[in-house]
Amino acid sequence: MNDREKLTRIREYVFQIFHDDITGHDYYHMNRVAQTAVQIAMDEEADLFICEAAALFHDVGDAKLFGHPEENVKAMNSFLKSIGLTAEQMETINQIITDVSFSKGVQVPASLEGRIVQDSDRMDAIGAIGIARTFAYGGAKQQMIHHHTEKNTSIQHFYDKLLKLYDLLHTTKAKEMAISRHRFMERYLEQFFKEW
């Protein structure tokens, strides 16, 4: 099985896990992150297969999405072995999906591929799509849109996370791609508060 065939199988596997997600972490999020990762990887001369595969799997071990994320990771590894990934490739993918999360703190992945996947995931959290995903997640978790004293709201999430992401990007290509998304969020918030 060549890399393209492996990636087709990976996409099918990931689709089965995330196709019905309503929190903004659906298959289409995984696919966008993967496409962005490939785009950045080409510019950075990184391992395209690892970037795309890890990007597709990056939320498999996310505790906010799954009750037992370690079981998902174990099943993922069995699947990766079954389609012929090497132990080294599997180890790299596992490290990337461990490092990618914003909620685990500001950490810089050790590998270039990890930094690319983290950048790609962060880019999908900003701009027009990022705004839509913020409110989808907030609604799914029964958060208010905005409140003058309540801190656990969708609008507060912009200040807690989204507006910080541009400065945390690692690659030059990601920063080039993300600046317009960051500015769009700033304009959106200006308009939001005018209307509020």
Contacts in CASP RR format, 6 or more apart in sequence:
PFRMAT RR
TARGET T0000
AUTHOR 0000-0000-0000
METHOD contacts of the structure
MODEL  1
MNDREKLTRIREYVFQIFHDDITGHDYYHMNRVAQTAVQIAMDEEADLFI
CEAAALFHDVGDAKLFGHPEENVKAMNSFLKSIGLTAEQMETINQIITDV
SFSKGVQVPASLEGRIVQDSDRMDAIGAIGIARTFAYGGAKQQMIHHHTE
KNTSIQHFYDKLLKLYDLLHTTKAKEMAISRHRFMERYLEQFFKEW
1 9 0 8 1.000
1 83 0 8 1.000
1 84 0 8 1.000
3 49 0 8 1.000
6 49 0 8 1.000
6 53 0 8 1.000
6 83 0 8 1.000
6 84 0 8 1.000
6 85 0 8 1.000
7 49 0 8 1.000
7 52 0 8 1.000
7 53 0 8 1.000
7 56 0 8 1.000
9 83 0 8 1.000
10 53 0 8 1.000
10 56 0 8 1.000
10 57 0 8 1.000
10 83 0 8 1.000
11 31 0 8 1.000
11 56 0 8 1.000
13 76 0 8 1.000
13 79 0 8 1.000
14 27 0 8 1.000
14 30 0 8 1.000
14 56 0 8 1.000
14 57 0 8 1.000
14 60 0 8 1.000
15 27 0 8 1.000
17 60 0 8 1.000
17 72 0 8 1.000
18 25 0 8 1.000
18 26 0 8 1.000
18 27 0 8 1.000
18 29 0 8 1.000
18 30 0 8 1.000
18 59 0 8 1.000
19 26 0 8 1.000
19 27 0 8 1.000
20 26 0 8 1.000
21 27 0 8 1.000
21 29 0 8 1.000
21 65 0 8 1.000
22 136 0 8 1.000
22 140 0 8 1.000
23 65 0 8 1.000
23 136 0 8 1.000
23 137 0 8 1.000
23 138 0 8 1.000
23 140 0 8 1.000
23 141 0 8 1.000
24 132 0 8 1.000
24 133 0 8 1.000
24 136 0 8 1.000
24 137 0 8 1.000
24 140 0 8 1.000
25 59 0 8 1.000
25 62 0 8 1.000
25 65 0 8 1.000
25 133 0 8 1.000
25 137 0 8 1.000
29 59 0 8 1.000
29 124 0 8 1.000
29 133 0 8 1.000
30 55 0 8 1.000
30 56 0 8 1.000
30 57 0 8 1.000
30 58 0 8 1.000
30 59 0 8 1.000
31 56 0 8 1.000
32 124 0 8 1.000
32 129 0 8 1.000
33 55 0 8 1.000
33 56 0 8 1.000
33 58 0 8 1.000
33 117 0 8 1.000
33 120 0 8 1.000
33 121 0 8 1.000
33 123 0 8 1.000
33 124 0 8 1.000
34 51 0 8 1.000
34 52 0 8 1.000
34 55 0 8 1.000
34 56 0 8 1.000
34 120 0 8 1.000
36 55 0 8 1.000
36 119 0 8 1.000
36 120 0 8 1.000
36 123 0 8 1.000
36 124 0 8 1.000
36 174 0 8 1.000
36 177 0 8 1.000
37 51 0 8 1.000
37 52 0 8 1.000
37 54 0 8 1.000
37 55 0 8 1.000
37 116 0 8 1.000
37 117 0 8 1.000
37 119 0 8 1.000
37 120 0 8 1.000
38 48 0 8 1.000
38 51 0 8 1.000
38 52 0 8 1.000
38 55 0 8 1.000
39 173 0 8 1.000
39 177 0 8 1.000
40 46 0 8 1.000
40 51 0 8 1.000
40 116 0 8 1.000
40 119 0 8 1.000
40 120 0 8 1.000
40 171 0 8 1.000
40 173 0 8 1.000
40 174 0 8 1.000
40 177 0 8 1.000
41 47 0 8 1.000
41 48 0 8 1.000
41 51 0 8 1.000
41 52 0 8 1.000
41 113 0 8 1.000
41 116 0 8 1.000
42 48 0 8 1.000
43 171 0 8 1.000
43 172 0 8 1.000
43 173 0 8 1.000
44 112 0 8 1.000
44 116 0 8 1.000
44 171 0 8 1.000
44 173 0 8 1.000
46 112 0 8 1.000
46 113 0 8 1.000
46 116 0 8 1.000
47 113 0 8 1.000
49 89 0 8 1.000
50 89 0 8 1.000
50 92 0 8 1.000
50 93 0 8 1.000
50 96 0 8 1.000
50 113 0 8 1.000
51 113 0 8 1.000
51 114 0 8 1.000
51 116 0 8 1.000
51 117 0 8 1.000
51 120 0 8 1.000
53 85 0 8 1.000
53 89 0 8 1.000
53 93 0 8 1.000
54 92 0 8 1.000
54 93 0 8 1.000
54 96 0 8 1.000
54 97 0 8 1.000
54 113 0 8 1.000
54 114 0 8 1.000
54 117 0 8 1.000
55 117 0 8 1.000
55 120 0 8 1.000
55 121 0 8 1.000
57 76 0 8 1.000
57 93 0 8 1.000
57 97 0 8 1.000
58 96 0 8 1.000
58 97 0 8 1.000
58 100 0 8 1.000
58 117 0 8 1.000
58 121 0 8 1.000
59 65 0 8 1.000
59 97 0 8 1.000
60 69 0 8 1.000
60 72 0 8 1.000
60 73 0 8 1.000
60 76 0 8 1.000
60 97 0 8 1.000
61 69 0 8 1.000
61 70 0 8 1.000
61 72 0 8 1.000
61 73 0 8 1.000
61 97 0 8 1.000
62 69 0 8 1.000
62 101 0 8 1.000
63 69 0 8 1.000
64 103 0 8 1.000
66 72 0 8 1.000
73 94 0 8 1.000
73 97 0 8 1.000
77 90 0 8 1.000
77 94 0 8 1.000
80 89 0 8 1.000
80 90 0 8 1.000
80 93 0 8 1.000
81 90 0 8 1.000
85 93 0 8 1.000
92 111 0 8 1.000
92 113 0 8 1.000
95 109 0 8 1.000
95 110 0 8 1.000
95 111 0 8 1.000
95 114 0 8 1.000
96 109 0 8 1.000
96 111 0 8 1.000
96 113 0 8 1.000
96 114 0 8 1.000
96 117 0 8 1.000
99 107 0 8 1.000
99 109 0 8 1.000
99 110 0 8 1.000
99 114 0 8 1.000
99 118 0 8 1.000
100 109 0 8 1.000
100 114 0 8 1.000
100 117 0 8 1.000
100 118 0 8 1.000
100 121 0 8 1.000
102 122 0 8 1.000
102 125 0 8 1.000
102 161 0 8 1.000
102 165 0 8 1.000
106 168 0 8 1.000
108 115 0 8 1.000
108 170 0 8 1.000
109 115 0 8 1.000
109 117 0 8 1.000
109 118 0 8 1.000
115 170 0 8 1.000
115 171 0 8 1.000
116 170 0 8 1.000
116 171 0 8 1.000
116 174 0 8 1.000
118 170 0 8 1.000
119 169 0 8 1.000
119 170 0 8 1.000
119 171 0 8 1.000
119 174 0 8 1.000
120 174 0 8 1.000
122 165 0 8 1.000
122 168 0 8 1.000
122 169 0 8 1.000
122 174 0 8 1.000
122 178 0 8 1.000
123 165 0 8 1.000
123 169 0 8 1.000
123 174 0 8 1.000
123 177 0 8 1.000
123 178 0 8 1.000
123 181 0 8 1.000
124 130 0 8 1.000
124 133 0 8 1.000
125 133 0 8 1.000
125 134 0 8 1.000
125 161 0 8 1.000
125 162 0 8 1.000
125 165 0 8 1.000
126 162 0 8 1.000
126 165 0 8 1.000
126 166 0 8 1.000
126 178 0 8 1.000
126 181 0 8 1.000
126 182 0 8 1.000
126 185 0 8 1.000
127 181 0 8 1.000
127 182 0 8 1.000
127 184 0 8 1.000
127 185 0 8 1.000
127 188 0 8 1.000
128 181 0 8 1.000
128 184 0 8 1.000
130 162 0 8 1.000
130 181 0 8 1.000
130 185 0 8 1.000
131 185 0 8 1.000
131 188 0 8 1.000
134 154 0 8 1.000
134 157 0 8 1.000
134 158 0 8 1.000
134 162 0 8 1.000
135 145 0 8 1.000
135 154 0 8 1.000
137 143 0 8 1.000
137 154 0 8 1.000
138 154 0 8 1.000
138 157 0 8 1.000
139 154 0 8 1.000
143 152 0 8 1.000
143 153 0 8 1.000
143 154 0 8 1.000
144 150 0 8 1.000
144 152 0 8 1.000
144 153 0 8 1.000
144 154 0 8 1.000
145 153 0 8 1.000
145 154 0 8 1.000
145 155 0 8 1.000
146 153 0 8 1.000
146 154 0 8 1.000
146 155 0 8 1.000
146 156 0 8 1.000
146 192 0 8 1.000
146 196 0 8 1.000
147 153 0 8 1.000
150 156 0 8 1.000
155 189 0 8 1.000
155 192 0 8 1.000
158 185 0 8 1.000
158 189 0 8 1.000
162 185 0 8 1.000
163 182 0 8 1.000
163 185 0 8 1.000
163 186 0 8 1.000
165 178 0 8 1.000
165 182 0 8 1.000
166 175 0 8 1.000
166 178 0 8 1.000
166 179 0 8 1.000
166 182 0 8 1.000
169 175 0 8 1.000
169 178 0 8 1.000
END
